[in-house]
């Protein structure tokens, strides 16, 4: 079944918002232990369904009606991978 346009919000932005809000607490907690904290992101191979050019940064591109649901889901997963690598 097709993934609705909200897939990026549900599959990436929610995780991004939660992680960035918890990051100060994780950093403070880690300072009292080994000095290192850990954030674990689980994903799937669906990032391979993203368009070859990757994740568009403009709102118009993200909501492009020509993109299928799998491509939008793949972009959300690719964004999650990039965010995890940046952490």
N, CA, C and O of each residue as an XYZ file, in Angstrom:
348
protein
N       0.849     -1.186      0.000
C       0.000      0.000      0.000
C       0.887      1.240      0.000
O       1.978      1.213      0.570
N       0.446      2.308     -0.619
C       1.283      3.514     -0.687
C       1.460      4.153      0.682
O       0.564      4.126      1.525
N       2.633      4.724      0.876
C       2.947      5.441      2.113
C       2.487      6.890      1.921
O       2.835      7.512      0.917
N       1.718      7.434      2.858
C       1.261      8.817      2.689
C       2.403      9.821      2.812
O       3.493      9.487      3.275
N       2.134     11.059      2.388
C       3.151     12.107      2.437
C       3.703     12.336      3.836
O       4.814     12.845      3.981
N       2.966     11.978      4.844
C       3.423     12.177      6.216
C       4.487     11.195      6.656
O       4.906     11.222      7.813
N       4.935     10.323      5.757
C       5.913      9.311      6.168
C       7.210      9.938      6.651
O       7.841      9.422      7.574
N       7.611     11.031      6.044
C       8.854     11.665      6.488
C       8.699     12.212      7.901
O       9.617     12.123      8.716
N       7.528     12.779      8.183
C       7.292     13.295      9.522
C       7.297     12.154     10.542
O       7.899     12.273     11.609
N       6.637     11.069     10.214
C       6.531      9.957     11.164
C       7.826      9.163     11.266
O       8.176      8.696     12.350
N       8.535      9.003     10.169
C       9.692      8.124     10.143
C      11.026      8.818     10.337
O      12.046      8.152     10.512
N      11.042     10.128     10.309
C      12.305     10.829     10.524
C      12.163     11.961     11.529
O      12.872     11.984     12.536
N      11.269     12.892     11.276
C      11.208     14.088     12.125
C      10.866     13.770     13.567
O      11.372     14.423     14.480
N      10.017     12.778     13.789
C       9.692     12.392     15.160
C      10.907     11.867     15.905
O      11.137     12.227     17.060
N      11.686     11.015     15.243
C      12.900     10.477     15.858
C      13.940     11.573     16.075
O      14.623     11.605     17.098
N      14.045     12.465     15.101
C      14.979     13.592     15.213
C      14.611     14.463     16.413
O      15.474     14.820     17.215
N      13.326     14.802     16.533
C      12.886     15.667     17.634
C      13.125     15.000     18.988
O      13.613     15.644     19.916
N      12.789     13.723     19.106
C      12.984     13.022     20.371
C      14.466     12.949     20.728
O      14.846     13.234     21.864
N      15.296     12.572     19.774
C      16.730     12.437     20.042
C      17.354     13.772     20.426
O      18.123     13.836     21.385
N      17.041     14.831     19.700
C      17.655     16.127     20.017
C      17.171     16.664     21.357
O      17.913     17.371     22.039
N      15.945     16.344     21.744
C      15.474     16.785     23.066
C      16.119     15.992     24.193
O      16.348     16.527     25.278
N      16.412     14.724     23.943
C      17.025     13.890     24.972
C      18.543     14.022     25.029
O      19.155     13.629     26.022
N      19.154     14.562     23.992
C      20.615     14.615     23.903
C      21.279     15.328     25.083
O      22.290     14.830     25.579
N      20.764     16.471     25.558
C      21.400     17.100     26.730
C      21.380     16.185     27.966
O      22.362     16.120     28.704
N      20.274     15.489     28.186
C      20.180     14.569     29.318
C      21.147     13.403     29.141
O      21.821     13.002     30.090
N      21.214     12.865     27.944
C      22.139     11.767     27.678
C      23.589     12.199     27.884
O      24.404     11.442     28.412
N      23.895     13.406     27.467
C      25.260     13.929     27.626
C      25.607     14.090     29.099
O      26.697     13.705     29.525
N      24.689     14.657     29.883
C      24.938     14.830     31.326
C      25.076     13.479     32.023
O      25.951     13.308     32.873
N      24.230     12.526     31.674
C      24.272     11.205     32.287
C      25.573     10.496     31.942
O      26.178      9.855     32.801
N      26.002     10.605     30.701
C      27.237      9.947     30.266
C      28.457     10.536     30.968
O      29.435      9.825     31.202
N      28.413     11.816     31.304
C      29.555     12.462     31.956
C      29.839     11.831     33.311
O      30.989     11.805     33.747
N      28.816     11.323     33.982
C      28.989     10.694     35.282
C      29.436      9.247     35.196
O      29.786      8.643     36.210
N      29.427      8.692     34.007
C      29.829      7.293     33.827
C      31.154      7.244     33.077
O      32.147      7.823     33.518
N      31.164      6.584     31.996
C      32.404      6.424     31.228
C      32.738      7.645     30.388
O      33.793      7.697     29.757
N      31.844      8.625     30.377
C      32.065      9.801     29.541
C      31.497      9.648     28.148
O      31.611     10.550     27.318
N      30.889      8.513     27.894
C      30.321      8.264     26.567
C      28.894      7.777     26.720
O      28.592      6.941     27.571
N      28.035      8.306     25.894
C      26.669      7.845     25.832
C      26.441      7.160     24.500
O      27.319      7.152     23.638
N      25.268      6.591     24.335
C      24.994      5.904     23.090
C      23.541      6.109     22.697
O      22.634      5.998     23.523
N      23.340      6.404     21.443
C      22.007      6.481     20.850
C      21.957      5.411     19.776
O      22.806      5.381     18.885
N      20.980      4.547     19.853
C      20.841      3.462     18.886
C      19.652      3.755     17.992
O      18.529      3.927     18.466
N      19.907      3.809     16.702
C      18.852      4.003     15.706
C      18.707      2.706     14.937
O      19.686      2.197     14.391
N      17.515      2.171     14.884
C      17.250      0.983     14.093
C      16.528      1.404     12.818
O      15.644      2.259     12.852
N      16.898      0.818     11.729
C      16.261      1.141     10.459
C      16.201     -0.115      9.610
O      16.386     -1.223     10.114
N      15.949      0.054      8.349
C      15.835     -1.083      7.443
C      16.593     -0.769      6.163
O      17.206      0.291      6.030
N      16.543     -1.684      5.246
C      17.178     -1.459      3.954
C      16.340     -0.606      3.022
O      16.686     -0.443      1.852
N      15.248     -0.063      3.524
C      14.352      0.732      2.681
C      14.988      2.022      2.182
O      14.474      2.648      1.255
N      16.106      2.428      2.790
C      16.791      3.635      2.310
C      17.230      3.474      0.859
O      17.460      4.459      0.157
N      17.344      2.230      0.420
C      17.720      1.979     -0.975
C      16.621      2.401     -1.953
O      16.868      2.523     -3.153
N      15.426      2.621     -1.444
C      14.320      3.055     -2.294
C      14.290      4.554     -2.536
O      13.465      5.047     -3.305
N      15.195      5.284     -1.877
C      15.262      6.742     -2.076
C      15.739      7.035     -3.493
O      16.466      6.232     -4.077
N      15.339      8.175     -4.052
C      15.835      8.544     -5.376
C      17.362      8.635     -5.375
O      17.957      8.921     -4.336
N      18.004      8.398     -6.515
C      19.472      8.412     -6.585
C      20.095      9.728     -6.125
O      21.225      9.743     -5.638
N      19.364     10.830     -6.278
C      19.913     12.124     -5.861
C      19.821     12.328     -4.356
O      20.300     13.340     -3.844
N      19.212     11.386     -3.633
C      19.156     11.469     -2.181
C      17.921     12.180     -1.679
O      16.860     12.136     -2.302
N      18.073     12.831     -0.549
C      16.961     13.501      0.118
C      16.923     14.959     -0.298
O      17.871     15.698     -0.031
N      15.838     15.395     -0.953
C      15.748     16.807     -1.329
C      15.549     17.673     -0.088
O      14.904     17.260      0.876
N      16.099     18.850     -0.129
C      16.021     19.731      1.028
C      14.915     20.774      0.926
O      14.663     21.504      1.885
N      14.258     20.850     -0.213
C      13.169     21.822     -0.344
C      11.834     21.134     -0.095
O      11.648     19.969     -0.444
N      10.912     21.867      0.510
C       9.596     21.328      0.812
C       8.860     20.909     -0.457
O       8.152     19.902     -0.465
N       9.025     21.679     -1.523
C       8.368     21.345     -2.787
C       8.865     20.006     -3.313
O       8.076     19.218     -3.834
N      10.142     19.742     -3.186
C      10.699     18.475     -3.664
C      10.250     17.303     -2.814
O       9.976     16.221     -3.332
N      10.175     17.516     -1.520
C       9.766     16.449     -0.610
C       8.335     16.016     -0.910
O       8.021     14.827     -0.868
N       7.478     16.970     -1.208
C       6.070     16.675     -1.458
C       5.753     16.485     -2.930
O       4.590     16.574     -3.322
N       6.747     16.230     -3.743
C       6.558     16.019     -5.178
C       5.624     14.840     -5.398
O       5.931     13.715     -5.005
N       4.494     15.097     -6.020
C       3.481     14.058     -6.244
C       3.981     12.965     -7.181
O       3.416     11.871     -7.204
N       5.021     13.238     -7.946
C       5.550     12.220     -8.857
C       6.305     11.124     -8.114
O       6.514     10.040     -8.659
N       6.711     11.389     -6.892
C       7.417     10.380     -6.100
C       6.398      9.403     -5.527
O       5.360      9.808     -5.003
N       6.697      8.145     -5.628
C       5.827      7.136     -5.045
C       6.035      7.032     -3.546
O       6.958      7.624     -2.988
N       5.174      6.279     -2.914
C       5.253      6.101     -1.474
C       6.548      5.447     -1.032
O       7.108      5.821     -0.002
N       7.036      4.474     -1.796
C       8.273      3.795     -1.423
C       9.463      4.752     -1.504
O      10.372      4.686     -0.677
N       9.458      5.636     -2.495
C      10.543      6.618     -2.617
C      10.521      7.588     -1.436
O      11.572      7.923     -0.891
N       9.334      8.039     -1.040
C       9.237      8.945      0.114
C       9.671      8.240      1.396
O      10.365      8.827      2.227
N       9.266      6.990      1.554
C       9.677      6.215      2.722
C      11.197      6.016      2.708
O      11.850      6.117      3.747
N      11.746      5.737      1.543
C      13.190      5.578      1.402
C      13.943      6.844      1.760
O      15.010      6.781      2.371
N      13.394      8.001      1.382
C      14.032      9.274      1.732
C      14.032      9.475      3.246
O      15.008      9.967      3.812
N      12.931      9.092      3.901
C      12.864      9.218      5.357
C      13.909      8.326      6.011
O      14.564      8.734      6.970
N      14.066      7.118      5.500
C      15.052      6.193      6.065
C      16.477      6.657      5.776
O      17.356      6.515      6.626
N      16.710      7.201      4.607
C      18.032      7.738      4.275
C      18.375      8.923      5.172
O      19.514      9.056      5.621
N      17.396      9.779      5.432
C      17.615     10.903      6.346
C      17.951     10.410      7.739
O      18.801     10.992      8.413
N      17.289      9.332      8.186
C      17.587      8.764      9.500
C      19.006      8.236      9.573
O      19.690      8.419     10.580
N      19.449      7.583      8.515
C      20.830      7.087      8.472
C      21.839      8.226      8.536
O      22.841      8.139      9.246
N      21.571      9.284      7.797
C      22.476     10.441      7.797
C      22.524     11.078      9.182
O      23.596     11.465      9.648
N      21.378     11.189      9.841
C      21.320     11.760     11.172
C      22.085     10.886     12.171
O      22.831     11.405     13.001
N      21.904      9.573     12.095
C      22.622      8.668     12.989
C      24.119      8.753     12.789
O      24.884      8.716     13.752
N      24.539      8.868     11.537
C      25.981      8.982     11.253
C      26.535     10.293     11.804
O      27.678     10.343     12.258
N      25.734     11.347     11.767
C      26.178     12.650     12.267
C      26.312     12.655     13.776
O      27.181     13.336     14.321
N      25.453     11.895     14.463
C      25.541     11.829     15.922
C      26.880     11.256     16.338
O      27.148     11.119     17.532
